[in-house]
């Protein structure tokens, strides 16, 4: 209720004015814009649930997560590209194998890596951010 009162107070302080173009009166744009809820939904999730592919392709993983409908979903990802290094951590976009999503949707993936101690610059994937495209 607190937020509803603030909203009502805002509307009283900033009344919407009608404007006209030629003979046709129009209301202000913020009254006439109707957003399509299907287009405004943005799905994003993080997971640490992934494993190397069974055929031991270097750098490929199967990623497990719940999609926007709550269904168990898998995708296959490959290598990192355009990495950014911050101290002993690396962030990078990861290639998603086309048509590998078990739900048929398209996703983009960002990987979060940490440097493996006592190695010469090798990084291990720790966490994955998945976004529906």
The 8 nearest C-alpha neighbors of each residue, nearest first, counted from 0:
[[1, 3, 2, 4, 5, 6, 7, 8],
 [2, 0, 4, 3, 5, 6, 7, 8],
 [1, 3, 5, 4, 0, 6, 7, 8],
 [2, 4, 0, 6, 5, 1, 7, 8],
 [5, 3, 7, 1, 6, 2, 8, 0],
 [4, 6, 2, 8, 3, 7, 9, 1],
 [7, 5, 3, 9, 4, 8, 2, 10],
 [8, 6, 4, 10, 9, 5, 3, 11],
 [7, 9, 5, 11, 6, 10, 4, 12],
 [8, 10, 6, 12, 7, 11, 13, 5],
 [11, 9, 13, 7, 8, 12, 14, 6],
 [10, 12, 8, 9, 13, 14, 7, 6],
 [11, 13, 9, 10, 14, 8, 7, 15],
 [14, 12, 10, 11, 9, 15, 8, 16],
 [15, 13, 10, 11, 12, 16, 9, 17],
 [16, 14, 13, 27, 17, 26, 10, 30],
 [17, 15, 14, 27, 18, 26, 13, 25],
 [16, 18, 26, 25, 27, 15, 19, 24],
 [17, 19, 25, 24, 26, 16, 27, 20],
 [20, 18, 24, 25, 23, 21, 17, 22],
 [19, 21, 23, 22, 24, 18, 25, 17],
 [20, 22, 23, 19, 24, 18, 25, 17],
 [21, 23, 20, 24, 19, 25, 18, 17],
 [24, 22, 20, 19, 21, 25, 18, 26],
 [25, 23, 19, 18, 20, 22, 17, 26],
 [26, 24, 19, 18, 17, 23, 27, 20],
 [25, 27, 17, 18, 30, 28, 31, 16],
 [26, 28, 29, 30, 17, 16, 15, 25],
 [29, 27, 31, 30, 32, 26, 25, 15],
 [28, 30, 27, 31, 32, 26, 33, 15],
 [31, 29, 28, 27, 32, 26, 33, 15],
 [30, 32, 28, 29, 33, 26, 27, 25],
 [33, 31, 29, 30, 28, 34, 27, 35],
 [34, 32, 31, 35, 30, 29, 36, 28],
 [33, 35, 36, 32, 39, 38, 37, 31],
 [34, 36, 37, 38, 39, 33, 40, 32],
 [35, 37, 39, 38, 34, 40, 33, 41],
 [38, 36, 35, 39, 40, 34, 41, 42],
 [39, 37, 36, 35, 40, 34, 41, 42],
 [38, 40, 36, 37, 41, 35, 34, 42],
 [41, 39, 38, 37, 36, 42, 35, 67],
 [40, 42, 39, 43, 131, 38, 130, 132],
 [43, 41, 131, 130, 67, 40, 44, 66],
 [42, 44, 130, 129, 131, 41, 45, 128],
 [45, 43, 129, 128, 130, 46, 42, 64],
 [46, 44, 128, 127, 129, 126, 47, 43],
 [47, 45, 127, 48, 126, 64, 128, 44],
 [46, 48, 126, 49, 127, 125, 45, 62],
 [47, 49, 46, 63, 62, 50, 64, 126],
 [50, 48, 62, 61, 63, 47, 60, 51],
 [51, 49, 60, 61, 52, 62, 48, 59],
 [50, 52, 60, 59, 61, 53, 55, 49],
 [51, 53, 60, 55, 54, 59, 61, 50],
 [54, 52, 55, 51, 56, 50, 60, 61],
 [53, 55, 52, 56, 51, 57, 59, 60],
 [56, 54, 53, 52, 57, 51, 59, 58],
 [57, 55, 59, 54, 58, 52, 53, 51],
 [58, 56, 59, 55, 51, 77, 78, 52],
 [57, 59, 78, 77, 56, 60, 51, 76],
 [60, 58, 77, 76, 56, 57, 52, 51],
 [61, 59, 51, 52, 50, 76, 75, 62],
 [60, 62, 75, 49, 50, 74, 52, 51],
 [63, 61, 49, 74, 73, 75, 48, 60],
 [62, 64, 73, 48, 72, 49, 61, 74],
 [65, 63, 72, 71, 66, 73, 46, 62],
 [66, 64, 71, 69, 70, 72, 67, 63],
 [65, 67, 69, 68, 70, 72, 64, 71],
 [66, 68, 69, 42, 65, 70, 43, 131],
 [69, 67, 66, 70, 65, 71, 42, 72],
 [70, 68, 65, 66, 67, 71, 72, 64],
 [71, 69, 65, 66, 68, 72, 67, 64],
 [70, 72, 65, 64, 69, 66, 73, 63],
 [73, 71, 64, 65, 101, 63, 70, 66],
 [72, 74, 63, 62, 101, 100, 64, 61],
 [75, 73, 100, 99, 62, 61, 101, 76],
 [76, 74, 61, 96, 60, 99, 95, 62],
 [75, 77, 95, 60, 59, 96, 94, 61],
 [76, 78, 59, 94, 58, 95, 93, 60],
 [79, 77, 58, 93, 94, 80, 59, 76],
 [78, 80, 93, 91, 92, 94, 82, 77],
 [79, 81, 82, 92, 91, 93, 78, 94],
 [80, 82, 91, 92, 83, 79, 90, 93],
 [83, 81, 91, 80, 90, 89, 84, 79],
 [82, 84, 90, 89, 91, 81, 85, 88],
 [83, 85, 89, 88, 86, 82, 90, 87],
 [84, 86, 88, 89, 87, 83, 90, 113],
 [87, 85, 88, 84, 89, 114, 113, 83],
 [86, 88, 114, 113, 85, 89, 84, 115],
 [89, 87, 113, 85, 86, 112, 84, 114],
 [88, 90, 84, 112, 83, 111, 85, 113],
 [91, 89, 111, 83, 82, 110, 112, 84],
 [90, 92, 82, 110, 109, 79, 81, 80],
 [91, 93, 109, 80, 79, 108, 110, 81],
 [94, 92, 79, 108, 109, 78, 80, 91],
 [93, 95, 77, 76, 78, 96, 79, 92],
 [96, 94, 76, 97, 75, 77, 93, 107],
 [95, 97, 76, 75, 99, 94, 98, 77],
 [98, 96, 99, 95, 100, 105, 75, 94],
 [99, 97, 100, 96, 103, 105, 104, 101],
 [98, 100, 74, 97, 96, 75, 101, 103],
 [101, 99, 74, 103, 102, 73, 98, 104],
 [100, 102, 73, 103, 72, 99, 74, 104],
 [101, 103, 100, 104, 72, 73, 66, 70],
 [104, 102, 100, 101, 98, 105, 99, 72],
 [105, 103, 102, 100, 106, 131, 101, 98],
 [106, 104, 132, 131, 103, 100, 107, 98],
 [107, 105, 131, 132, 130, 129, 108, 104],
 [106, 108, 130, 129, 131, 132, 95, 109],
 [107, 109, 129, 93, 128, 92, 130, 106],
 [110, 108, 92, 128, 93, 91, 127, 129],
 [109, 111, 127, 91, 90, 126, 92, 93],
 [110, 112, 90, 126, 125, 124, 89, 127],
 [111, 113, 124, 89, 123, 125, 88, 122],
 [114, 112, 88, 122, 123, 87, 89, 115],
 [113, 115, 122, 87, 121, 88, 116, 123],
 [114, 116, 122, 121, 118, 123, 113, 117],
 [117, 115, 118, 114, 121, 119, 120, 113],
 [118, 116, 115, 119, 120, 114, 121, 122],
 [119, 117, 116, 120, 121, 115, 114, 122],
 [118, 120, 121, 117, 115, 116, 114, 122],
 [119, 121, 118, 122, 114, 115, 116, 117],
 [122, 120, 115, 114, 119, 118, 123, 116],
 [123, 121, 114, 113, 115, 112, 120, 124],
 [122, 124, 112, 113, 125, 114, 115, 121],
 [123, 125, 112, 111, 126, 110, 122, 113],
 [126, 124, 112, 111, 123, 47, 113, 127],
 [127, 125, 47, 111, 46, 110, 124, 128],
 [126, 128, 110, 46, 45, 109, 111, 47],
 [127, 129, 45, 109, 108, 44, 110, 46],
 [130, 128, 108, 44, 43, 107, 45, 127],
 [131, 129, 43, 107, 106, 42, 132, 108],
 [132, 130, 106, 42, 105, 107, 43, 129],
 [131, 106, 105, 130, 107, 104, 42, 41]]
